[in-house]
């Protein structure tokens, strides 16, 4: 295939990427470095990084995103491992995958409303615990960080499962059989063979979940009732309520740069020597 044909084939994708991704980024960057008079300035970035209020919100967003990523990793790895290793029939495995991705077909608003019903003082969880006599009064699971984390874990766990499942499906079963023949127990085989080979999937899933948790707005806003401010909330308020597009753009672009750094770190780790040693 000639270079001219390759360029023609790539042209639609490049145009779409430029129109829906690159151009909006240029607009956001342009807004973030201009003041009211149109002069170039970095005062919006300085305000974001120096103001203790925005710093605390950023740290809270990082904390919630990291906790969400960790819980999602634990739950996602267990489900992915069970689905891959213990469900052998193809039809059952397909049903399992459909159940895993089915929440993605529902709007985030609908899912958040569902969790508001479940986590409320008169919700399923509190009523069940009180009915069993485990608690005497409702546990505060809604309108706080706990509710936000629960909602984010539920919404983002399919991404972690799919990332890890993709790697587990491609692991040669002969490696685990060889480890067993050499006298390793199932736990030792998992720690020394399976787990190192699934590190790329773990990293990919973790980066995806962390980035989505950092930028999530609908779920935290609904499950916190506006009581837990996150970085996405700040961007929305500055853009849509205060109409301070310059500062909102600066915060959005700073978060974007941070996400790119996380992706770059993930790429570096995947290319590092200890990952290669684990694969060997």
MARSEKE-273545 format. One record per residue: residue number from 1; residue in three letters; x, y, z of N, C-alpha, C in turn. Coordinates in steps of 0.2 Angstrom, whole numbers, padded with zeros to 4 digits. Example, Ala and Ser with C-alpha at 12.3 -4.5 7.8 and 13.67 -1.06 7.14 Angstrom:
pos;code;nc1;nc2;nc3;cac1;cac2;cac3;cc1;cc2;cc3
1;ALA;0066;-0028;0039;0062;-0022;0039;0066;-0016;0039
2;SER;0064;-0011;0035;0068;-0005;0036;0064;0000;0039
END
This chain:
pos;code;nc1;nc2;nc3;cac1;cac2;cac3;cc1;cc2;cc3
1;UNK;0004;-0006;0000;0000;0000;0000;0004;0006;0000
2;UNK;0003;0011;-0004;0007;0017;-0005;0006;0022;0001
3;UNK;0010;0026;0002;0010;0031;0007;0004;0036;0006
4;UNK;0002;0037;0000;-0004;0041;-0002;-0010;0038;0001
5;UNK;-0011;0031;-0001;-0017;0028;0002;-0017;0028;0009
6;UNK;-0011;0027;0012;-0011;0026;0020;-0014;0033;0023
7;UNK;-0011;0039;0020;-0013;0045;0022;-0021;0046;0021
8;UNK;-0023;0044;0015;-0030;0045;0014;-0035;0041;0019
9;UNK;-0032;0035;0021;-0036;0031;0026;-0036;0034;0033
10;UNK;-0030;0037;0034;-0029;0040;0041;-0033;0047;0042
11;UNK;-0034;0050;0036;-0036;0057;0036;-0043;0058;0040
12;UNK;-0048;0053;0039;-0054;0054;0043;-0053;0054;0051
13;UNK;-0049;0049;0053;-0048;0048;0060;-0044;0054;0063
14;UNK;-0039;0057;0059;-0035;0062;0061;-0039;0069;0062
15;UNK;-0044;0069;0057;-0048;0075;0057;-0053;0075;0063
16;UNK;-0056;0069;0064;-0060;0068;0070;-0056;0070;0077
17;UNK;-0050;0067;0077;-0046;0068;0083;-0044;0075;0084
18;UNK;-0043;0079;0078;-0041;0086;0079;-0047;0090;0081
19;UNK;-0053;0088;0078;-0059;0092;0079;-0062;0091;0086
20;UNK;-0062;0085;0089;-0065;0084;0095;-0060;0083;0101
21;UNK;-0054;0083;0100;-0049;0082;0105;-0044;0088;0105
22;UNK;-0040;0088;0100;-0034;0093;0100;-0037;0100;0100
23;UNK;-0042;0102;0096;-0044;0109;0096;-0047;0111;0102
24;UNK;-0052;0107;0106;-0054;0109;0112;-0048;0110;0117
25;UNK;-0043;0106;0117;-0038;0107;0122;-0034;0113;0120
26;UNK;-0033;0115;0114;-0030;0122;0112;-0034;0127;0115
27;UNK;-0041;0127;0115;-0045;0132;0117;-0045;0132;0125
28;UNK;-0045;0127;0128;-0044;0127;0136;-0037;0130;0138
29;UNK;-0032;0128;0134;-0025;0130;0136;-0025;0138;0135
30;UNK;-0028;0140;0129;-0028;0147;0128;-0032;0151;0133
31;UNK;-0038;0149;0135;-0041;0152;0141;-0038;0152;0147
32;UNK;-0034;0147;0149;-0030;0146;0155;-0024;0151;0156
33;UNK;-0022;0154;0150;-0016;0158;0151;-0017;0165;0149
34;UNK;-0024;0167;0148;-0026;0174;0146;-0030;0177;0152
35;UNK;-0028;0183;0153;-0032;0187;0158;-0038;0190;0155
36;UNK;-0042;0195;0159;-0048;0198;0156;-0046;0203;0150
37;UNK;-0040;0205;0150;-0038;0210;0145;-0035;0206;0139
38;UNK;-0034;0199;0139;-0032;0196;0134;-0024;0195;0134
39;UNK;-0021;0197;0139;-0014;0197;0140;-0012;0190;0143
40;UNK;-0006;0187;0141;-0004;0181;0143;-0002;0181;0151
41;UNK;-0004;0177;0155;-0003;0177;0162;-0003;0170;0165
42;UNK;0000;0168;0170;0000;0162;0173;-0003;0163;0180
43;UNK;-0007;0168;0182;-0009;0169;0188;-0015;0164;0190
44;UNK;-0018;0162;0185;-0023;0157;0187;-0020;0150;0189
45;UNK;-0015;0148;0186;-0011;0142;0189;-0008;0144;0196
46;UNK;-0005;0149;0197;-0002;0151;0203;-0008;0151;0209
47;UNK;-0014;0154;0207;-0019;0154;0212;-0021;0147;0214
48;UNK;-0022;0142;0209;-0024;0135;0210;-0019;0132;0214
49;UNK;-0012;0133;0213;-0007;0129;0217;-0005;0132;0223
50;UNK;-0007;0138;0224;-0005;0142;0231;-0011;0142;0236
51;UNK;-0017;0142;0233;-0023;0143;0238;-0024;0136;0242
52;UNK;-0024;0137;0248;-0025;0131;0252;-0032;0127;0251
53;UNK;-0037;0131;0250;-0043;0128;0248;-0043;0123;0243
54;UNK;-0040;0126;0237;-0040;0121;0231;-0035;0116;0232
55;UNK;-0030;0117;0236;-0025;0112;0238;-0028;0106;0242
56;UNK;-0033;0108;0247;-0036;0103;0251;-0041;0099;0246
57;UNK;-0044;0102;0242;-0049;0099;0237;-0045;0094;0233
58;UNK;-0039;0096;0230;-0035;0092;0226;-0033;0085;0230
59;UNK;-0031;0086;0236;-0028;0081;0240;-0034;0076;0242
60;UNK;-0040;0079;0243;-0046;0075;0244;-0048;0071;0238
61;UNK;-0047;0074;0232;-0048;0070;0226;-0043;0065;0225
62;UNK;-0037;0066;0226;-0032;0061;0226;-0033;0055;0230
63;UNK;-0035;0057;0237;-0036;0051;0242;-0042;0047;0239
64;UNK;-0048;0050;0237;-0053;0046;0235;-0052;0042;0229
65;UNK;-0048;0045;0225;-0046;0041;0218;-0042;0035;0220
66;UNK;-0037;0036;0224;-0032;0031;0226;-0036;0025;0230
67;UNK;-0040;0027;0235;-0044;0022;0238;-0049;0018;0233
68;UNK;-0052;0022;0229;-0056;0019;0224;-0052;0014;0220
69;UNK;-0046;0016;0217;-0042;0012;0213;-0040;0005;0217
70;UNK;-0038;0006;0223;-0036;0000;0227;-0042;-0005;0228
71;UNK;-0048;-0002;0230;-0053;-0007;0231;-0056;-0010;0225
72;UNK;-0056;-0006;0219;-0057;-0009;0213;-0052;-0014;0211
73;UNK;-0046;-0013;0212;-0041;-0018;0210;-0042;-0025;0214
74;UNK;-0044;-0024;0220;-0045;-0030;0224;-0051;-0034;0222
75;UNK;-0056;-0030;0221;-0063;-0034;0219;-0062;-0036;0211
76;UNK;-0059;-0032;0207;-0058;-0033;0200;-0054;-0039;0199
77;UNK;-0048;-0040;0203;-0044;-0045;0202;-0047;-0052;0204
78;UNK;-0051;-0052;0209;-0054;-0058;0211;-0059;-0060;0206
79;UNK;-0063;-0055;0204;-0068;-0057;0199;-0065;-0060;0192
80;UNK;-0060;-0056;0190;-0057;-0058;0184;-0053;-0065;0184
81;UNK;-0050;-0066;0190;-0047;-0072;0191;-0052;-0078;0191
82;UNK;-0057;-0077;0195;-0062;-0082;0195;-0066;-0083;0188
83;UNK;-0067;-0078;0185;-0070;-0079;0178;-0066;-0082;0173
84;UNK;-0059;-0081;0174;-0054;-0084;0169;-0053;-0091;0170
85;UNK;-0051;-0092;0177;-0049;-0099;0179;-0054;-0104;0181
86;UNK;-0060;-0102;0183;-0065;-0107;0186;-0071;-0108;0181
87;UNK;-0072;-0103;0177;-0078;-0104;0172;-0075;-0106;0165
88;UNK;-0076;-0113;0164;-0073;-0116;0158;-0078;-0116;0152
89;UNK;-0084;-0116;0153;-0089;-0117;0148;-0089;-0110;0144
90;UNK;-0089;-0109;0138;-0089;-0103;0134;-0096;-0099;0135
91;UNK;-0101;-0103;0135;-0108;-0099;0136;-0108;-0096;0143
92;UNK;-0106;-0099;0148;-0106;-0097;0155;-0101;-0091;0155
93;UNK;-0095;-0091;0152;-0090;-0086;0152;-0093;-0080;0148
94;UNK;-0097;-0081;0143;-0100;-0075;0139;-0105;-0072;0144
95;UNK;-0109;-0076;0147;-0114;-0073;0152;-0111;-0069;0157
96;UNK;-0105;-0072;0160;-0101;-0068;0165;-0099;-0061;0163
97;UNK;-0096;-0061;0156;-0094;-0055;0154;-0100;-0050;0152
98;UNK;-0105;-0052;0150;-0111;-0048;0149;-0113;-0045;0156
99;UNK;-0113;-0049;0161;-0115;-0046;0168;-0110;-0041;0170
100;UNK;-0104;-0042;0169;-0098;-0038;0171;-0099;-0031;0167
101;UNK;-0101;-0031;0161;-0101;-0024;0157;-0108;-0021;0157
102;UNK;-0113;-0025;0159;-0120;-0023;0159;-0121;-0016;0163
103;UNK;-0117;-0015;0168;-0118;-0008;0171;-0116;-0002;0167
104;UNK;-0112;-0003;0162;-0109;0002;0158;-0115;0004;0153
105;UNK;-0120;0000;0152;-0125;0002;0147;-0130;0006;0151
106;UNK;-0130;0008;0157;-0134;0012;0161;-0131;0018;0162
107;UNK;-0135;0024;0162;-0133;0030;0163;-0130;0031;0171
108;UNK;-0125;0035;0171;-0122;0036;0178;-0127;0039;0183
109;UNK;-0132;0043;0180;-0137;0046;0184;-0141;0041;0187
110;UNK;-0143;0036;0183;-0148;0031;0185;-0144;0027;0191
111;UNK;-0138;0025;0189;-0134;0021;0194;-0133;0024;0201
112;UNK;-0132;0031;0200;-0131;0035;0206;-0138;0035;0210
113;UNK;-0143;0036;0207;-0150;0036;0210;-0151;0029;0214
114;UNK;-0149;0024;0210;-0150;0017;0213;-0146;0017;0220
115;UNK;-0140;0019;0220;-0136;0019;0226;-0138;0024;0231
116;UNK;-0141;0029;0229;-0144;0033;0234;-0150;0030;0238
117;UNK;-0154;0026;0235;-0159;0022;0238;-0156;0016;0242
118;UNK;-0151;0013;0240;-0148;0008;0244;-0144;0010;0250
119;UNK;-0140;0016;0249;-0136;0018;0255;-0140;0023;0260
120;UNK;-0146;0025;0258;-0149;0029;0263;-0151;0027;0270
121;UNK;-0153;0031;0274;-0154;0029;0281;-0160;0023;0281
122;UNK;-0164;0024;0276;-0170;0019;0276;-0169;0014;0270
123;UNK;-0162;0014;0268;-0161;0010;0262;-0160;0002;0264
124;UNK;-0158;-0001;0259;-0158;-0009;0260;-0152;-0011;0265
125;UNK;-0146;-0008;0264;-0141;-0010;0269;-0143;-0008;0276
126;UNK;-0145;-0002;0277;-0146;0000;0284;-0152;-0004;0287
127;UNK;-0157;-0005;0283;-0163;-0009;0285;-0161;-0017;0287
128;UNK;-0157;-0019;0282;-0155;-0026;0283;-0150;-0027;0290
129;UNK;-0146;-0022;0291;-0141;-0023;0297;-0145;-0022;0303
130;UNK;-0150;-0017;0303;-0154;-0016;0309;-0159;-0022;0310
131;UNK;-0162;-0025;0305;-0166;-0031;0305;-0162;-0037;0308
132;UNK;-0156;-0037;0307;-0152;-0043;0310;-0149;-0041;0317
133;UNK;-0150;-0035;0319;-0148;-0033;0326;-0141;-0031;0326
134;UNK;-0138;-0030;0320;-0130;-0029;0320;-0129;-0021;0322
135;UNK;-0134;-0017;0320;-0133;-0010;0322;-0140;-0008;0325
136;UNK;-0140;-0003;0329;-0146;0000;0332;-0148;0006;0329
137;UNK;-0144;0009;0325;-0146;0015;0322;-0143;0016;0315
138;UNK;-0146;0019;0310;-0143;0019;0303;-0136;0021;0303
139;UNK;-0132;0018;0299;-0125;0020;0297;-0125;0026;0292
140;UNK;-0121;0031;0293;-0121;0036;0288;-0116;0034;0282
141;UNK;-0120;0032;0277;-0116;0029;0271;-0117;0034;0265
142;UNK;-0122;0039;0266;-0123;0044;0260;-0121;0051;0262
143;UNK;-0120;0055;0257;-0118;0062;0258;-0112;0062;0261
144;UNK;-0107;0058;0260;-0100;0058;0263;-0095;0055;0258
145;UNK;-0089;0055;0260;-0084;0052;0256;-0085;0044;0255
146;UNK;-0088;0041;0260;-0089;0034;0260;-0094;0032;0254
147;UNK;-0099;0036;0253;-0104;0035;0248;-0101;0036;0241
148;UNK;-0097;0041;0241;-0094;0043;0234;-0089;0037;0232
149;UNK;-0085;0034;0237;-0081;0029;0235;-0085;0023;0233
150;UNK;-0090;0021;0237;-0094;0015;0235;-0097;0016;0228
151;UNK;-0100;0022;0226;-0102;0023;0220;-0097;0023;0214
152;UNK;-0091;0026;0215;-0086;0025;0210;-0083;0018;0209
153;UNK;-0083;0015;0215;-0080;0008;0214;-0085;0004;0210
154;UNK;-0092;0004;0211;-0097;0001;0207;-0096;0003;0200
155;UNK;-0096;0009;0198;-0096;0011;0191;-0089;0010;0188
156;UNK;-0084;0010;0191;-0077;0009;0188;-0074;0002;0188
157;UNK;-0077;-0003;0192;-0074;-0009;0193;-0074;-0013;0186
158;UNK;-0079;-0012;0182;-0079;-0016;0175;-0073;-0015;0171
159;UNK;-0070;-0008;0171;-0064;-0007;0168;-0058;-0011;0170
160;UNK;-0058;-0011;0177;-0052;-0015;0180;-0053;-0022;0178
161;UNK;-0059;-0025;0179;-0060;-0032;0177;-0058;-0034;0170
162;UNK;-0060;-0030;0165;-0058;-0031;0158;-0051;-0030;0157
163;UNK;-0048;-0026;0160;-0040;-0025;0159;-0036;-0031;0162
164;UNK;-0038;-0033;0167;-0035;-0039;0170;-0037;-0046;0167
165;UNK;-0043;-0046;0165;-0045;-0052;0161;-0042;-0053;0155
166;UNK;-0041;-0048;0151;-0037;-0048;0145;-0030;-0051;0145
167;UNK;-0027;-0049;0151;-0020;-0052;0152;-0021;-0059;0154
168;UNK;-0025;-0061;0159;-0026;-0068;0161;-0027;-0073;0156
169;UNK;-0032;-0070;0151;-0034;-0075;0146;-0028;-0077;0141
170;UNK;-0023;-0072;0141;-0017;-0074;0137;-0011;-0077;0140
171;UNK;-0012;-0079;0146;-0006;-0082;0150;-0006;-0089;0148
172;UNK;-0001;-0092;0146;0000;-0099;0144;-0001;-0103;0150
173;UNK;-0006;-0108;0150;-0007;-0112;0156;-0001;-0117;0157
174;UNK;0003;-0118;0152;0008;-0123;0153;0013;-0120;0158
175;UNK;0014;-0113;0159;0018;-0110;0164;0016;-0112;0171
176;UNK;0009;-0112;0172;0007;-0113;0179;0007;-0121;0180
177;UNK;0006;-0125;0175;0007;-0132;0175;0015;-0134;0177
178;UNK;0019;-0130;0174;0026;-0132;0175;0028;-0130;0182
179;UNK;0025;-0124;0185;0027;-0122;0192;0024;-0127;0196
180;UNK;0018;-0130;0195;0015;-0135;0199;0020;-0142;0199
181;UNK;0022;-0143;0193;0027;-0149;0192;0033;-0148;0196
182;UNK;0035;-0142;0197;0041;-0141;0201;0040;-0141;0208
183;UNK;0034;-0142;0210;0033;-0142;0218;0030;-0136;0221
184;UNK;0028;-0131;0217;0025;-0125;0220;0018;-0126;0221
185;UNK;0016;-0124;0227;0009;-0124;0229;0005;-0119;0225
186;UNK;-0002;-0120;0224;-0006;-0115;0221;-0005;-0108;0222
187;UNK;-0004;-0107;0229;-0003;-0100;0231;0004;-0097;0229
188;UNK;0009;-0102;0229;0016;-0100;0227;0016;-0099;0219
189;UNK;0012;-0103;0216;0011;-0102;0208;0008;-0095;0207
190;UNK;0003;-0094;0211;0000;-0087;0209;0005;-0081;0211
191;UNK;0008;-0082;0216;0013;-0076;0218;0019;-0075;0213
192;UNK;0021;-0081;0211;0028;-0081;0208;0027;-0081;0200
193;UNK;0021;-0083;0198;0020;-0084;0191;0014;-0080;0188
194;UNK;0008;-0081;0191;0002;-0078;0188;0002;-0070;0189
195;UNK;0004;-0068;0196;0003;-0061;0198;0008;-0057;0194
196;UNK;0015;-0059;0193;0020;-0055;0189;0017;-0054;0182
197;UNK;0014;-0059;0179;0012;-0059;0172;0006;-0054;0171
198;UNK;0003;-0053;0176;-0003;-0049;0176;-0002;-0042;0178
199;UNK;0004;-0040;0179;0006;-0033;0181;0004;-0028;0176
200;UNK;0005;-0029;0169;0003;-0025;0164;-0005;-0023;0164
201;UNK;-0009;-0028;0165;-0016;-0027;0166;-0018;-0023;0172
202;UNK;-0014;-0025;0178;-0016;-0021;0184;-0014;-0014;0183
203;UNK;-0008;-0012;0180;-0006;-0005;0179;-0011;-0002;0174
204;UNK;-0013;-0005;0169;-0017;-0002;0164;-0024;-0001;0167
205;UNK;-0027;-0005;0171;-0033;-0004;0174;-0033;0001;0179
206;UNK;-0027;0001;0183;-0027;0006;0189;-0026;0013;0186
207;UNK;-0023;0014;0180;-0022;0021;0177;-0029;0023;0175
208;UNK;-0033;0018;0172;-0039;0020;0169;-0044;0022;0174
209;UNK;-0044;0018;0180;-0049;0019;0185;-0047;0025;0189
210;UNK;-0041;0026;0190;-0038;0032;0194;-0040;0039;0190
211;UNK;-0039;0039;0183;-0040;0044;0179;-0048;0046;0179
212;UNK;-0052;0041;0178;-0059;0042;0178;-0062;0044;0185
213;UNK;-0059;0041;0190;-0061;0044;0197;-0059;0051;0198
214;UNK;-0053;0053;0196;-0051;0060;0197;-0056;0065;0193
215;UNK;-0058;0063;0187;-0062;0067;0183;-0070;0066;0184
216;UNK;-0072;0062;0188;-0079;0060;0189;-0082;0066;0192
217;UNK;-0088;0067;0190;-0092;0073;0192;-0099;0071;0195
218;UNK;-0103;0067;0190;-0110;0066;0192;-0111;0061;0198
219;UNK;-0107;0056;0198;-0108;0051;0204;-0106;0055;0211
220;UNK;-0100;0058;0211;-0098;0061;0217;-0103;0067;0219
221;UNK;-0106;0071;0214;-0110;0076;0216;-0117;0073;0218
222;UNK;-0119;0068;0216;-0126;0065;0218;-0125;0062;0225
223;UNK;-0120;0057;0225;-0119;0053;0231;-0117;0057;0237
224;UNK;-0114;0063;0236;-0111;0067;0242;-0116;0073;0243
225;UNK;-0121;0074;0239;-0126;0079;0240;-0123;0086;0240
226;UNK;-0117;0087;0236;-0113;0093;0236;-0109;0094;0242
227;UNK;-0109;0090;0247;-0105;0091;0253;-0098;0089;0253
228;UNK;-0096;0085;0248;-0089;0083;0247;-0087;0086;0240
229;UNK;-0083;0091;0241;-0080;0095;0235;-0074;0091;0232
230;UNK;-0074;0089;0225;-0069;0086;0222;-0067;0091;0216
231;UNK;-0061;0089;0213;-0058;0094;0208;-0063;0095;0202
232;UNK;-0067;0090;0200;-0071;0090;0195;-0077;0095;0197
233;UNK;-0079;0095;0203;-0084;0100;0206;-0081;0107;0205
234;UNK;-0075;0108;0206;-0072;0115;0206;-0072;0117;0199
235;UNK;-0070;0113;0194;-0070;0115;0187;-0078;0117;0185
236;UNK;-0082;0112;0187;-0089;0114;0185;-0092;0120;0188
237;UNK;-0090;0122;0194;-0093;0128;0197;-0090;0134;0194
238;UNK;-0083;0134;0192;-0080;0139;0189;-0082;0141;0182
239;UNK;-0084;0135;0179;-0086;0136;0172;-0093;0138;0171
240;UNK;-0098;0134;0175;-0105;0135;0174;-0108;0139;0179
241;UNK;-0106;0141;0185;-0109;0145;0190;-0106;0152;0191
242;UNK;-0099;0152;0191;-0095;0158;0192;-0094;0161;0186
243;UNK;-0094;0157;0180;-0092;0159;0174;-0085;0162;0173
244;UNK;-0080;0159;0177;-0073;0161;0177;-0070;0156;0173
245;UNK;-0070;0157;0166;-0068;0152;0162;-0060;0151;0162
246;UNK;-0057;0157;0163;-0049;0157;0164;-0047;0152;0169
247;UNK;-0050;0153;0175;-0047;0149;0181;-0050;0142;0180
248;UNK;-0056;0141;0178;-0058;0134;0177;-0054;0130;0172
249;UNK;-0052;0134;0166;-0048;0131;0161;-0041;0129;0164
250;UNK;-0038;0133;0169;-0032;0132;0172;-0032;0126;0176
251;UNK;-0037;0125;0180;-0038;0119;0184;-0039;0113;0180
252;UNK;-0043;0113;0175;-0044;0107;0170;-0038;0105;0167
253;UNK;-0034;0110;0164;-0028;0109;0161;-0023;0106;0166
254;UNK;-0022;0108;0172;-0018;0106;0177;-0019;0098;0178
255;UNK;-0026;0097;0179;-0028;0090;0180;-0026;0085;0174
256;UNK;-0027;0088;0168;-0025;0084;0162;-0018;0083;0162
257;UNK;-0013;0088;0164;-0006;0087;0164;-0005;0081;0169
258;UNK;-0008;0082;0175;-0007;0076;0180;-0008;0069;0177
259;UNK;-0014;0069;0173;-0016;0063;0171;-0011;0060;0166
260;UNK;-0008;0065;0162;-0003;0063;0157;0003;0060;0160
261;UNK;0005;0063;0166;0011;0061;0170;0010;0054;0173
262;UNK;0004;0053;0175;0002;0046;0177;0003;0041;0172
263;UNK;0000;0043;0166;0000;0038;0160;0008;0037;0158
264;UNK;0012;0042;0158;0019;0042;0157;0022;0037;0162
265;UNK;0021;0038;0168;0024;0034;0173;0022;0026;0172
266;UNK;0016;0025;0170;0014;0018;0169;0017;0016;0163
267;UNK;0019;0020;0158;0022;0017;0152;0030;0016;0154
268;UNK;0032;0020;0158;0039;0019;0160;0040;0012;0164
269;UNK;0035;0011;0169;0035;0005;0173;0035;-0001;0169
270;UNK;0030;-0001;0164;0029;-0006;0159;0036;-0008;0155
271;UNK;0040;-0003;0154;0046;-0004;0150;0052;-0005;0155
272;UNK;0051;-0005;0161;0057;-0006;0166;0059;-0013;0166
273;UNK;0065;-0014;0169;0068;-0021;0169;0065;-0026;0173
274;UNK;0062;-0023;0179;0059;-0028;0184;0052;-0031;0181
275;UNK;0049;-0027;0176;0043;-0030;0173;0045;-0035;0168
276;UNK;0051;-0034;0164;0053;-0039;0160;0055;-0045;0163
277;UNK;0059;-0044;0169;0061;-0050;0173;0055;-0054;0175
278;UNK;0049;-0051;0177;0043;-0054;0179;0040;-0058;0174
279;UNK;0041;-0056;0167;0038;-0059;0162;0042;-0065;0160
280;UNK;0049;-0065;0161;0053;-0070;0160;0052;-0076;0165
END
